Amino acid sequence: MSPPSLLCRRLFAVLREGQRAVLWDNVRELLGSASLDAFLTAPTFADRLLGSSETITLPNRALFIATGNNLRMTSDTCRRVLTARIDAQSETP
């Protein structure tokens, strides 16, 4: 996982660009941080613009999707997500 400040900037950039969905594919590390938890549940997300002291608050309507094998999440993050598992032993997983 990225350092908290870098993660916050990445999520903020997603909102500034107007992306409607965020896909993190093949996550291998422990998923979760204060910035991610805020992004997942808050109707707005704020951060400081790079190179200035101005803080901007943006509406957060983005869909966040993380995929991986046996994803592990922090305790706060796991309370904020819906999980889905694919049963490989089933004919129609």
C-alpha positions as CSV (number, residue, x, y, z in Angstrom):
1,M,0.0,0.0,0.0
2,S,1.2,3.5,-0.7
3,P,2.2,5.9,2.1
4,P,-0.9,7.7,3.5
5,S,-0.1,11.1,1.9
6,L,0.5,9.5,-1.5
7,L,-2.7,7.4,-1.2
8,C,-4.7,10.5,-0.3
9,R,-3.3,12.4,-3.4
10,R,-4.1,9.5,-5.7
11,L,-7.7,9.3,-4.5
12,F,-8.1,13.1,-4.7
13,A,-6.7,13.0,-8.3
14,V,-9.4,10.5,-9.2
15,L,-12.1,12.9,-8.1
16,R,-10.5,15.9,-9.7
17,E,-10.4,14.0,-13.0
18,G,-14.1,13.1,-12.7
19,Q,-13.5,9.4,-12.8
20,R,-16.7,7.5,-11.9
21,A,-15.0,4.2,-11.0
22,V,-11.6,3.3,-9.4
23,L,-10.3,-0.2,-9.9
24,W,-7.3,-1.5,-8.0
25,D,-6.5,-4.9,-9.5
26,N,-4.6,-7.7,-7.8
27,V,-4.1,-6.1,-4.4
28,R,-1.6,-8.0,-2.5
29,E,-1.0,-5.9,0.6
30,L,-3.2,-5.2,3.6
31,L,-6.0,-2.9,2.2
32,G,-6.9,0.0,4.4
33,S,-5.9,3.4,5.8
34,A,-7.6,6.5,7.2
35,S,-7.6,8.1,3.8
36,L,-9.2,5.1,2.1
37,D,-11.8,4.8,4.9
38,A,-12.8,8.4,4.4
39,F,-12.9,8.0,0.7
40,L,-15.1,5.0,0.9
41,T,-17.7,6.5,3.2
42,A,-17.7,10.3,3.0
43,P,-19.9,12.2,0.5
44,T,-17.0,14.7,0.0
45,F,-13.2,14.4,0.0
46,A,-10.8,17.2,0.6
47,D,-7.1,17.7,0.0
48,R,-4.6,20.4,-0.6
49,L,-3.6,21.3,-4.1
50,L,0.1,20.5,-4.9
51,G,2.2,23.6,-4.9
52,S,-0.3,25.7,-3.0
53,S,-1.9,26.1,0.4
54,E,-5.4,26.0,-1.0
55,T,-7.6,23.1,0.1
56,I,-10.3,21.9,-2.3
57,T,-13.4,19.8,-1.3
58,L,-14.9,17.7,-4.0
59,P,-18.1,15.6,-4.1
60,N,-17.3,11.8,-3.9
61,R,-19.6,9.7,-6.1
62,A,-16.9,7.3,-7.3
63,L,-17.3,3.5,-7.2
64,F,-14.2,1.9,-5.6
65,I,-13.4,-1.7,-6.6
66,A,-10.5,-3.7,-5.4
67,T,-9.7,-7.2,-6.6
68,G,-7.2,-9.8,-5.4
69,N,-6.7,-13.3,-4.1
70,N,-7.6,-13.6,-0.4
71,L,-7.8,-9.9,0.2
72,R,-7.0,-8.7,3.7
73,M,-8.4,-5.5,5.1
74,T,-7.8,-3.5,8.2
75,S,-10.6,-3.6,10.8
76,D,-12.0,-0.2,9.9
77,T,-12.0,-0.8,6.2
78,C,-13.7,-4.2,6.4
79,R,-16.7,-2.5,8.0
80,R,-17.0,-0.2,5.0
81,V,-17.0,-2.6,2.1
82,L,-19.1,-5.4,0.5
83,T,-17.1,-8.5,-0.2
84,A,-17.7,-11.1,-2.9
85,R,-16.0,-14.5,-3.2
86,I,-15.9,-16.7,-6.3
87,D,-16.2,-20.4,-5.5
88,A,-13.9,-22.2,-7.9
89,Q,-15.4,-25.5,-7.0
90,S,-18.8,-24.5,-8.3
91,E,-20.0,-25.2,-11.9
92,T,-21.3,-21.6,-12.1
93,P,-19.2,-19.5,-9.8
